[in-house]
Amino acid sequence: MSTHVQTTGNQSLRTLLLFLGMALLLVWTGWAYNANLALIILNMGLISAVMALGVNLQWGYAGLFNIGVMGFVALGGLGAVLTAMPPTIDAWQAGGLRIVIGLFIGGATIVIAVMTYQRLPTGPRRGLITTAIVLVGYALFRFVYVPGTQAVEAVNPSSTGYLGGLGLPVVLSWPVGALMAAAVAWVIGKITLGLRSDYLAIATLGIAEIILAVMKNEDWLSRGVKNVNGIPRPVPYELDLQNSPEFVAAAANLGMNAVTASTVFVRLNYSLMFAAVVIVLLVLAQLALNSPWGRMMRAIRDNENAAGAMGKDVKKRHLQIFVIGSGLCGLAGAMMATMDGQLVMSSYQPLRFTFLIWVMVIVGGSGNNFGAVLGGMLVWWLWVMVEPISQQLVGYITAAMPEGWLRGRLTDVAPHTRLFLMGLLLLLVLRFSPRGLLPEK
Amino acid sequence: MLDLINAGVALLNFIIIPATAYGAQLALGALGATLIYGILRFSHFGHGDNMAFGTMITIGFTNLLLGLGITFGPFPTALLALPFGIIVTALMMLLMDRTVFRFYRRRRAAPVVMTMVSLGVMFIMNFVVRFGIGVDDVLFADGTRFIIAAREFRDWSGLDEALSLRMTQVITVVTAAIAVALLFWFLNRTRTGKSLRAFSDNEDLALLSGINPDRVVMVTWIIVAALTTTAGVLYGLDKSFKAFTYFQLLLPMFAAAVVGGLGNPLGAIAGGFIIAFSEVIVTYAWKKVLTYLLPDALAPAGLVQLLGTDYKFAVSFAILIIVLLFRPTGIFRGKSL
């Protein structure tokens, strides 16, 4: 008993020290580069921490290997657009109804096909009838839906060309994004959670691509690759601050010029909001981890068969945690779109939004929520800072080097060194410290 | 009758030839993935980047040969460089195995841990390729471009529809056929090949009967290097080389391997063609073919395209999921470890 207390004491100290170190790292960045950069890293680090918490729920608590994080993050971004952007009335009048009816037909087709398949006896007749239903339903769906989308996309395509959102405050999109991601995760989980670990990984990787493909191509929904800009903000705009005499006076009091002060102030606002979210999530996740539910999840993770034999519904619990974890990724996606004020579909890439999050979880310590948050912040800091640091390094190295292939390659390579570093970090942690910086207790 | 021939030519030109070439490339890639899965027992997420590496090395040797004034007549010079590319890639893979994977294999780590380790390898290979050749498109096909050029065919046959057949498409199919024949001969006829299959079927039993596991692993990596490099070079000759495209090819290759049944070589080949043909068929605008075939009254007004071309990747995964739902071990009954 006493040793147990001691180890948790050490663990708390370790956690505290590592978080302190992370804070120092950010302060150093602010001092050596500039305060804005430190705040930018902090904000995205907090968002990454939310994603890492989500993945940690799935992997650390339940052992689910989900590498479709990117898809859920993108859905959260879509949530921000659909909540906060003003509705395009003309587009709704032009084809909104057709799209809604079309989607309804599509959904009904799937439901009818699934029900028919389940009701009919096994045999060639079953396959034929189901296929026929799907084909007829698809043709009908296209017939209603496609003219609708074309009409919507034709409405002022350079600035709108989509249905728009609901025009609600953007902060509301955070729960909305989370719910959208969770709803999609429920469907995906229903289909894929019966699969073995590797298959689940491949399937989720593919589903993320499908989500992305839909969002890139259904312009009526998200403007696709034309991007959505100017998502309303929950915080003041820099220009308004610079035009407000009180703010300028306050900045002058602090000895800062108004332009710098306004950007710092805006970013600090975001930091506070994001930090609040992370703290709430962390508390909730800790409570869940130490509750009977958390113990059950770990029991299932460590031995599915034994937990099943004890009467735990493994499949249902897996589905539950898959939905919750993906919901967190959606939340993070909505937060990110809020901070950026835009939805840029081409920026969603698996290396950045799926595999990097995994590095965060593994480096931080899978199964430990504090580890996930720390990993999120630290790995994000590395991801951003490796480029300027390696650019300086390359500058020193190539200064005395003659022109040639190697010099050309070296000067080109600085932006990519982060890939090498992430891979190396992941391999080293997995090999020498597989439990991560903050191991699970 | 003429309409029927025209429709057939269009079908051949826009679907059968491109999909066959693409299918052969995917099949070779999927064979590599499936061998790693069957014998080394994990899904290698760095597979696409390994393919990019092999292609990059081959491009390097191609440039070297061209610099020396050596060409391959009507064929692309890259085919001459291919063996060198394979050797270097095999050495790289053996080095990766020695430094990274062997540790986990000896400890009999769970497949999911190995898969996670492969994510680290993926990052590093991604870097190596970008360091070596950059992120831009590289074209490295030389020699004769067309075996049948569209215009000559139209002049010769007098048909409305043109048919073109590129050299790279023929080379792809022929090379892939030779590679697959060699692979199956090796797996089924040679002693080492049989030991690989035994090891894949039942590791413990294979060890008991005196099969040297290190040798099996080494041979597997060498074969995988040959298959992936060949697949990558053929794809690059047919289209072009781009680091990011190769990274993305991981998805359809995995889909092909899983659809056919992970761990099953025959399945990987079938899977490659299934994925390739469905991608092309679903995203092709059928208007032209249907206009030839149907009476004028029924001629379609729209493009009759089931899905936009951008849904290519989505198609392979939709198939993957359908197969996993109805036949979780794939069409050809792969492993379900």
Contacts between the chains, C-beta under 8 A, distances in Angstrom:
chain1	res1	chain2	res2	distance
A	63	B	112	7.9
A	65	B	112	5.6
A	65	B	115	7.3
A	65	B	116	7.9
A	146	B	302	7.9
A	191	B	321	6.3
A	191	B	325	6.4
A	192	B	321	7.4
A	192	B	324	7.4
A	194	B	328	7.6
A	195	B	324	6.2
A	195	B	328	6.8
A	196	B	336	6.7
A	196	B	337	6.8
A	197	B	110	8.0
A	197	B	111	6.9
A	197	B	112	4.4
A	197	B	115	7.7
A	198	B	37	7.8
A	198	B	42	7.3
A	198	B	43	4.6
A	198	B	111	6.0
A	198	B	112	6.9
A	198	B	115	6.1
A	198	B	262	7.7
A	198	B	337	7.9
A	199	B	258	6.8
A	199	B	262	8.0
A	199	B	324	6.4
A	199	B	328	7.5
A	201	B	43	6.7
A	201	B	112	7.8
A	201	B	115	6.4
A	202	B	43	6.5
A	202	B	254	5.1
A	202	B	255	7.7
A	202	B	258	6.0
A	202	B	320	7.4
A	203	B	317	7.8
A	203	B	320	6.9
A	203	B	321	6.3
A	203	B	324	6.5
A	205	B	251	6.7
A	205	B	254	7.7
A	206	B	251	6.2
A	206	B	254	7.9
A	206	B	255	6.7
A	206	B	313	7.7
A	206	B	316	7.4
A	206	B	317	3.2
A	206	B	320	5.8
A	206	B	321	7.2
A	207	B	317	6.8
A	207	B	321	7.6
A	209	B	251	6.1
A	209	B	313	4.9
A	209	B	314	6.6
A	209	B	317	6.2
A	210	B	313	7.6
A	210	B	314	4.4
A	210	B	317	5.6
A	210	B	318	7.0
A	213	B	310	6.1
A	213	B	311	5.3
A	213	B	313	6.2
A	213	B	314	4.3
A	214	B	314	7.4
A	216	B	310	6.3
A	217	B	308	5.4
A	217	B	310	5.0
A	217	B	311	6.7
A	351	B	123	7.6
A	351	B	126	7.1
A	351	B	247	7.8
A	355	B	119	5.6
A	355	B	122	7.2
A	355	B	123	7.0
A	358	B	116	7.3
A	358	B	119	6.2
A	359	B	119	7.8
A	359	B	123	7.9
A	362	B	116	6.9
A	409	B	131	6.1
A	409	B	132	7.4
A	412	B	131	8.0
A	412	B	134	6.2
A	413	B	130	7.2
A	413	B	131	4.9
A	416	B	126	7.8
A	416	B	127	5.4
A	416	B	130	4.4
A	416	B	131	6.4
A	417	B	127	7.1
A	419	B	123	5.1
A	419	B	124	7.4
A	419	B	126	4.9
A	419	B	127	4.0
A	419	B	130	7.1
A	420	B	123	7.1
A	420	B	124	5.9
A	420	B	127	3.8
A	420	B	128	7.8
A	420	B	131	8.0
A	422	B	120	8.0
A	422	B	123	4.8
A	423	B	120	4.7
A	423	B	121	6.8
A	423	B	122	7.1
A	423	B	123	2.9
A	423	B	124	3.7
A	423	B	125	7.9
A	423	B	126	7.6
A	423	B	127	6.7
A	424	B	120	7.4
A	424	B	123	8.0
A	424	B	124	6.7
A	426	B	116	7.8
A	426	B	117	7.9
A	426	B	119	6.3
A	426	B	120	3.8
A	426	B	123	6.7
A	427	B	100	6.2
A	427	B	117	6.7
A	427	B	120	3.9
A	427	B	121	7.4
A	427	B	124	7.5
A	430	B	113	7.4
A	430	B	116	6.5
A	430	B	117	5.6
A	430	B	120	6.7
A	431	B	100	8.0
A	431	B	103	6.4
A	434	B	113	8.0
